[in-house]
Amino acid sequence: MTPADLKDFCLSLEQAIETFPFDEETSVFKTSGNNKVFALTALATSPLTVALKVDPEDSVALRAEFPQITPGYHLNKKHWITILIDGAVPDDLIENLLRGSHDLVRPKRPPRPKSVV
């Protein structure tokens, strides 16, 4: 996964926006509906990494399976992980984890009204 691929994927998610609240190098991807963060990365750095939110149980399992997945750098270590994107963690897994992070923070849709019969 290239930096451009990572950025394009993050921005393809519903209501996703890229912001720069810390500095001009750190991309912070949020949902526009509630302004919550689902991914952070410095796209111009090498090696490329991305921090994202995960279920705490998934975090433990992922870190056990992949040495490239570590607790979130400067983030809540229980709910965030950092992935070193060096080819060892499959791109489809990274995309699924980004989708999951987005799902954890995106605004919930109101329930559909029940039809009256």
C-alpha positions as CSV (number, residue, x, y, z in Angstrom):
1,M,0.0,0.0,0.0
2,T,1.4,3.4,-1.0
3,P,0.8,6.7,0.7
4,A,-1.6,7.6,-2.1
5,D,-3.5,4.3,-1.8
6,L,-3.8,4.9,1.9
7,K,-5.1,8.4,1.5
8,D,-7.5,7.5,-1.3
9,F,-8.9,4.5,0.7
10,C,-9.5,6.7,3.8
11,L,-11.2,9.4,1.8
12,S,-13.4,6.8,0.0
13,L,-15.2,6.0,3.3
14,E,-18.5,7.7,4.0
15,Q,-18.2,11.3,5.3
16,A,-14.4,11.0,5.5
17,I,-12.4,14.2,5.5
18,E,-8.6,14.8,5.8
19,T,-7.6,17.4,8.3
20,F,-4.2,18.7,9.6
21,P,-4.8,19.8,13.3
22,F,-1.3,19.0,14.5
23,D,1.0,20.1,11.6
24,E,1.2,20.1,7.8
25,E,2.7,16.6,7.7
26,T,0.2,14.6,9.8
27,S,-3.0,13.6,8.0
28,V,-5.9,13.1,10.4
29,F,-8.9,11.4,8.8
30,K,-12.2,12.1,10.5
31,T,-15.9,11.7,9.8
32,S,-17.5,15.0,8.9
33,G,-20.7,14.1,10.6
34,N,-19.3,14.1,14.1
35,N,-15.6,15.2,13.7
36,K,-14.3,11.9,15.2
37,V,-10.9,10.6,14.2
38,F,-10.6,7.1,12.6
39,A,-7.0,7.2,11.3
40,L,-3.7,9.2,11.6
41,T,-0.7,9.0,9.3
42,A,2.3,11.0,8.1
43,L,2.0,10.2,4.4
44,A,5.4,11.6,3.5
45,T,7.4,9.7,6.0
46,S,9.2,6.5,5.5
47,P,8.5,3.9,6.7
48,L,4.8,4.6,6.3
49,T,2.6,3.9,9.3
50,V,-1.1,4.4,10.1
51,A,-2.7,4.6,13.5
52,L,-6.4,3.5,13.8
53,K,-9.0,2.5,16.3
54,V,-9.8,-1.1,17.0
55,D,-11.8,-3.2,19.5
56,P,-9.4,-3.9,22.4
57,E,-9.7,-7.7,22.0
58,D,-8.8,-7.4,18.3
59,S,-5.8,-5.3,19.2
60,V,-4.3,-8.0,21.4
61,A,-4.9,-10.7,18.7
62,L,-3.5,-8.5,15.9
63,R,-0.4,-7.6,17.9
64,A,0.2,-11.2,18.7
65,E,0.0,-12.2,15.0
66,F,1.9,-9.3,13.4
67,P,5.1,-7.7,14.8
68,Q,4.3,-4.7,12.5
69,I,1.2,-3.9,14.6
70,T,2.0,-2.2,17.9
71,P,0.0,-0.2,20.4
72,G,-1.1,3.2,19.2
73,Y,1.8,5.7,19.2
74,H,0.8,8.6,21.5
75,L,-2.7,7.3,21.7
76,N,-4.8,5.2,24.0
77,K,-3.0,1.9,23.9
78,K,-6.2,-0.1,24.6
79,H,-8.2,1.3,21.7
80,W,-5.6,2.3,19.1
81,I,-2.9,0.4,17.1
82,T,-0.2,1.6,14.8
83,I,0.5,-0.5,11.7
84,L,3.9,-0.4,9.9
85,I,3.0,-0.6,6.2
86,D,5.9,-2.6,4.9
87,G,4.1,-5.4,3.0
88,A,4.0,-7.9,5.9
89,V,0.4,-6.9,6.9
90,P,-1.8,-7.6,3.9
91,D,-3.4,-4.6,2.2
92,D,-6.9,-6.1,2.4
93,L,-6.4,-6.5,6.2
94,I,-5.3,-2.9,6.5
95,E,-8.4,-1.8,4.5
96,N,-10.7,-3.9,6.7
97,L,-9.1,-2.4,9.8
98,L,-9.6,1.1,8.4
99,R,-13.2,0.3,7.6
100,G,-13.7,-1.0,11.2
101,S,-12.1,2.1,12.7
102,H,-14.4,4.2,10.6
103,D,-17.4,2.2,11.7
104,L,-16.4,2.6,15.3
105,V,-16.6,6.4,15.1
106,R,-18.9,7.3,12.3
107,P,-22.3,8.9,13.2
108,K,-24.9,6.3,13.6
109,R,-27.9,6.5,11.3
110,P,-31.3,6.9,12.9
111,P,-33.4,3.7,12.8
112,R,-35.7,3.4,9.8
113,P,-39.3,4.1,10.7
114,K,-41.4,1.0,10.9
115,S,-44.1,0.7,8.3
116,V,-47.6,0.5,9.5
117,V,-49.6,-2.4,8.0
